Amino acid sequence: MKFLTQHLGWKLFSLAAAFVVWMSVASEPELATIVSVPVEYNNFPKDLEISSDILETIDVEARGPAGQLRSLADSRVAAIVDFASVRSPGERTFTLSGAEVRLPRGIDLIRTIPAQLRFTFEQRETRAVPVEVPFSGKLAPGLSIAEVRIDPPQLRIVGPQSRVLAAKKLTADPFDLTNVNVEAQGTLAVYAPEPQVRFIGTPQVTVKVRVAGRRR
């Protein structure tokens, strides 16, 4: 009994404060809103790659007290997709629900847009692909390109099997021929046309160009 009556004034004050807070929340109108939240992916499968598009954000429609909804955009809510069940190549569908989108207490999930995410998983492939160097500018009249050396002539890429095999060539930034009289050298960045493909090592080559001929 002493425990119940000890600091009775503070306990009554805390109870009254909690009641006031509850009344303020309960009296707020219930609204619905749509916010954009990031998508986080966990447990990527070993030796597999995603060849389909990957969403970075989804829209979440939620319902709750107006005061809480106003702060929903700053609450660091995220949709978490777990790939732990993926162990082989193929298509997989993941349905987004309250388990994947955990909203703050008092806010209910109405739906996500989209409601499902579908991915295509492929084996990871590694391959060496030749580098092509385009040219810009013009040589002086009477001069022509006699030799072009690209070092290294190929670069290794890695990614989903179908995307890697579809990459027939890699393209370097243009080599400027302006003011080249005898020989010139430059280091150029190399671009992979497939967005799901990435380089193994630094994506650049050293290009040496030798010209020949007479000036007019």
Order of alpha helices (4+ residues) and beta strands (2+ residues): alpha-alpha-beta-beta-beta-alpha-beta-beta-beta-beta-beta-beta-beta-alpha-beta-beta-beta-beta-beta
